[in-house]
Amino acid sequence: MTNILIIDDDDASCRTLRLHFRTQGHSVEIAHSVDEGLEVGSTIESGPDIIILDIQMPGKSGIEGLPEFISTFPNVRIIMITAFHDMDSTIKAMQEGANDYIHKPIDIDKLDRAIEKLNYNQNSQREMLEPETGVTSSSSMVGNSDAMRDVFKTIGMVARSPATVLITGESGTGKELVANAIHNSGELANAPFVAVNCAAVVETLLESDLFGHEKGAFTGAVSKQLGKFQLAEGGTIFLDEIGELTPNMQAKLLRVLQEREFTTVGGGHPIKSNVRVITATNINIEERVQSGEFREDLFYRLQVVTIHLPPLRERKEDLLDLVRSLLDKINQELGRSVEQISVEILDCFHQYDWPGNVRELENLLTKLVALSSNDSITPDLLPDDFCNFTPGKNSAESLPEDTNYRLNNSSEKVLQYRIERSLAEVEHEHVLLILESTGWHKGKACEILGVSRPRLRRLIAQYELSS
């Protein structure tokens, strides 16, 4: 049995969750504010094992109350629940000591799995980070998919740790954005962040570029030059495409990680280094380790923590958020105000596999904004071979007025209303169709829809469906 404390100002949600967990044999108490939660928790013998804590509540927010719950109940595990879907709030919650982070509307199955995981690890030493202020991020790093939420949570957990981080993922997935977020979310935010593309510098110059050189060290070295490790002193160095390092450079990097020192080209004395190292690769380094092309000892030094970025084709639910964020950036860069995009283009984006990932999406949107003669992006602007669109056909003139999504920040509510309304209509029709085709057999309907029974009941209630 687990002692669960649910803290949410939504009484109906609290009662529903209490009923659900009690049927599983857990002891459940509820509260509707941080202060009430502290009082109720203190009445539980040995304290709550798990707190399910809402972020937005009257008075103190869930995040503001996190330190109090952790100090009052040292062994508690905390699951945050929130309607927000941004990276900053996820990172902030994890850095304040939360163990997991689940979005509303709550998926009961996902919540059950989170609790099961926390119970399984209850004897493990807690390795959360201390509270921290001033979390920042890049506006282009967005996503509501489960994979990206996991990335944000990991960033929150490792940002204040000095551990080396290896970021993996295909080209164009945003590995440098992750490195930046780790740097900006930790204690080194005000220190230098220096990025180096290891594949873009020829080997003969890479050593000098990383570690610097003395005057006269080689032909053309007319003056002393500081290397990237010296420029990043006290901060973070991000080494992209680390898998392309030659054996000689692998050995030199290993020395930096082991001894925390390096020697400039032509220098005679080692220089101490206090730099956090974050690396990234788009290749399978483990295969290169097995083939002898990459040092095994260096590999294990680099991947103390590994963060994998999924390709865009595996997280297409993030496309709309990415389009909005990237258009914001592109409009600023080009001095434009393109605020609408054809629904046909959005459908096309969801069909496309994006081999170049987010970078390809950004490049295409930049081209479309540059070609647009007004505030709209229409299908006739797409390349001829993209999604089988033919220039001149399916143009904006042939579309009903409501088939354009307005994407600017000032019309955020309009955007959300149109999208949610469209998705809701589709979901409503689909659920009703499945229920009617199965003769309202809820077991069969759940199997076809791929949802749990509680989720199906919520959908039926949400759309007021009846047989």
Long-range contacts (C-beta under 8 A, 24 or more apart in sequence): 1-25, 1-26, 1-27, 2-26, 2-27, 2-49, 2-50, 2-115, 2-119, 3-27, 3-29, 3-44, 3-46, 3-47, 3-48, 3-49, 3-50, 4-28, 4-29, 4-48, 4-49, 4-50, 4-51, 4-52, 4-115, 5-29, 5-30, 5-31, 5-37, 5-40, 5-41, 5-44, 5-48, 5-50, 5-51, 5-52, 6-30, 6-31, 6-51, 6-52, 7-31, 7-32, 7-33, 7-34, 7-36, 7-37, 7-51, 7-52, 7-53, 7-54, 7-57, 7-62, 7-65, 8-32, 8-52, 8-53, 8-54, 8-57, 8-81, 9-33, 9-54, 9-56, 9-57, 9-58, 10-54, 13-106, 17-52, 17-106, 17-111, 20-108, 20-454, 24-112, 32-57, 33-57, 33-58, 33-59, 33-60, 34-59, 34-60, 34-61, 34-62, 34-64, 34-65, 34-68, 34-69, 35-59, 35-60, 37-65, 37-69, 38-65, 38-68, 38-69, 38-72, 41-69, 41-72, 41-73, 41-76, 42-72, 47-72, 47-73, 47-75, 47-76, 48-73, 48-76, 49-75, 49-76, 49-77, 49-119, 49-122, 50-76, 50-77, 50-78, 50-79, 50-115, 50-118, 50-119, 51-76, 51-77, 51-78, 51-79, 52-79, 52-81, 52-111, 53-78, 53-79, 53-80, 53-81, 53-98, 54-80, 54-81, 54-82, 55-80, 55-81, 55-82, 55-84, 55-89, 55-93, 56-82, 56-83, 56-84, 62-93, 63-89, 63-92, 63-93, 63-96, 66-93, 66-96, 66-97, 66-98, 66-131, 67-96, 67-97, 67-131, 70-97, 77-118, 77-122, 79-111, 79-114, 79-115, 79-118, 81-106, 85-144, 85-321, 86-142, 87-137, 87-141, 87-142, 87-143, 87-148, 87-152, 87-155, 87-181, 88-135, 88-136, 88-137, 90-149, 90-152, 90-153, 90-156, 91-135, 91-137, 91-152, 91-153, 91-155, 91-156, 91-159, 91-181, 91-185, 92-135, 92-156, 93-156, 94-128, 94-129, 94-152, 94-153, 94-155, 94-156, 94-157, 95-129, 95-130, 95-131, 95-132, 95-135, 95-156, 95-157, 95-159, 95-160, 95-185, 96-131, 96-132, 97-128, 97-129, 97-131, 98-128, 99-128, 100-153, 101-149, 101-153, 103-144, 103-149, 105-458, 107-452, 107-455, 108-452, 108-454, 108-455, 109-452, 109-454, 109-455, 127-157, 128-157, 129-156, 129-157, 129-159, 129-160, 129-161, 130-160, 132-159, 132-160, 132-185, 132-186, 132-187, 134-189, 135-184, 135-185, 136-181, 136-184, 136-185, 136-189, 137-181, 137-184, 137-185, 138-177, 138-180, 138-181, 139-325, 139-328, 139-329, 140-174, 140-177, 140-322, 140-325, 140-326, 140-329, 140-358, 140-362, 141-174, 141-177, 141-178, 141-181, 142-318, 142-321, 142-322, 142-324, 142-325, 143-315, 143-318, 143-321, 143-322, 144-317, 144-318, 144-321, 145-310, 145-315, 145-317, 145-318, 147-310, 147-314, 147-315, 148-310, 148-315, 148-318, 151-178, 151-307, 151-308, 151-309, 154-305, 154-307, 155-181, 155-182, 155-185, 155-307, 156-185, 158-182, 158-305, 158-307, 159-183, 159-185, 159-186, 160-185, 160-186, 160-187, 161-186, 161-305, 162-276, 163-304, 163-305, 164-257, 164-276, 164-277, 164-278, 164-279, 164-301, 164-302, 164-303, 164-304, 164-305, 165-278, 165-279, 165-304, 165-305, 165-306, 165-307, 166-242, 166-278, 166-279, 166-280, 166-281, 166-285, 166-302, 166-303, 166-304, 166-305, 166-306, 166-307, 167-278, 167-279, 167-280, 167-281, 167-306, 167-307, 167-308, 167-309, 168-280, 168-281, 168-282, 168-306, 168-307, 168-308, 168-309, 169-280, 169-282, 169-308, 169-309, 169-310, 169-311, 170-282, 170-309, 170-311, 170-357, 171-282, 171-356, 171-357, 171-359, 172-312, 172-356, 172-357, 172-358, 172-359, 172-360, 173-309, 173-310, 173-311, 173-312, 173-357, 173-358, 174-309, 174-357, 174-358, 174-359, 175-240, 175-280, 175-282, 175-309, 176-238, 176-240, 176-280, 178-280, 178-307, 178-309, 179-236, 179-238, 179-278, 179-280, 180-238, 182-236, 182-278, 183-235, 183-236, 183-238, 183-276, 183-278, 188-234, 188-235, 188-236, 188-276, 191-234, 191-235, 191-236, 192-231, 192-232, 192-233, 192-234, 192-235, 192-236, 193-232, 193-235, 193-236, 193-238, 194-228, 194-231, 194-232, 194-235, 194-236, 194-237, 194-238, 195-237, 195-238, 195-240, 196-228, 196-237, 196-238, 196-239, 196-240, 197-240, 197-241, 198-239, 198-240, 198-241, 198-242, 198-244, 198-245, 198-249, 199-240, 199-241, 199-244, 200-241, 203-246, 203-248, 203-249, 206-249, 207-248, 207-249, 207-252, 207-265, 208-265, 210-249, 210-252, 210-253, 210-262, 211-252, 211-262, 211-263, 211-264, 211-265, 212-264, 212-265, 212-267, 213-264, 213-265, 213-266, 213-267, 214-264, 214-265, 214-266, 214-267, 215-266, 216-266, 217-264, 217-265, 217-266, 217-267, 218-265, 218-266, 221-265, 221-266, 227-262, 227-264, 229-256, 229-262, 229-273, 229-275, 230-271, 232-275, 233-273, 233-274, 233-275, 234-274, 234-275, 235-275, 235-276, 236-275, 236-276, 236-277, 236-278, 237-275, 237-276, 237-277, 237-278, 238-278, 238-279, 238-280, 239-277, 239-278, 239-279, 239-280, 240-279, 240-280, 241-280, 241-281, 241-282, 242-279, 242-280, 242-281, 242-285, 242-302, 243-281, 243-282, 243-283, 243-285, 243-288, 243-294, 245-294, 247-295, 250-294, 250-295, 250-298, 251-295, 253-298, 254-295, 254-297, 254-298, 254-301, 257-298, 257-301, 257-302, 258-301, 277-302, 311-354, 311-357, 312-354, 312-357, 312-358, 312-360, 312-361, 313-353, 313-354, 316-349, 316-350, 319-346, 319-349, 319-350, 319-361, 320-346, 320-405, 320-419, 322-358, 322-361, 323-349, 323-361, 323-365, 323-407, 324-407, 324-415, 326-358, 326-361, 326-362, 326-365, 327-365, 327-369, 327-407, 328-408, 328-409, 329-362, 330-362, 330-365, 330-366, 330-369, 331-369, 333-366, 334-366, 334-369, 334-370, 336-369, 336-372, 337-375, 337-408, 338-368, 338-369, 338-372, 338-375, 338-376, 338-377, 339-375, 339-376, 339-406, 339-407, 339-408, 339-411, 340-375, 340-376, 340-377, 340-404, 340-405, 340-406, 340-407, 341-376, 341-377, 341-404, 341-405, 341-407, 342-376, 342-377, 342-378, 342-379, 342-394, 342-396, 342-399, 342-403, 342-404, 343-399, 343-403, 343-404, 343-405, 344-379, 344-389, 344-394, 344-399, 344-403, 345-377, 345-378, 345-379, 345-382, 346-405, 348-379, 348-382, 348-386, 348-387, 348-389, 351-387, 352-386, 352-387, 376-404, 424-463, 427-459, 427-463, 428-463, 428-465, 431-456, 431-459, 431-460, 431-463, 431-465, 432-463, 432-465, 435-460, 435-465, 435-467, 436-467, 440-467
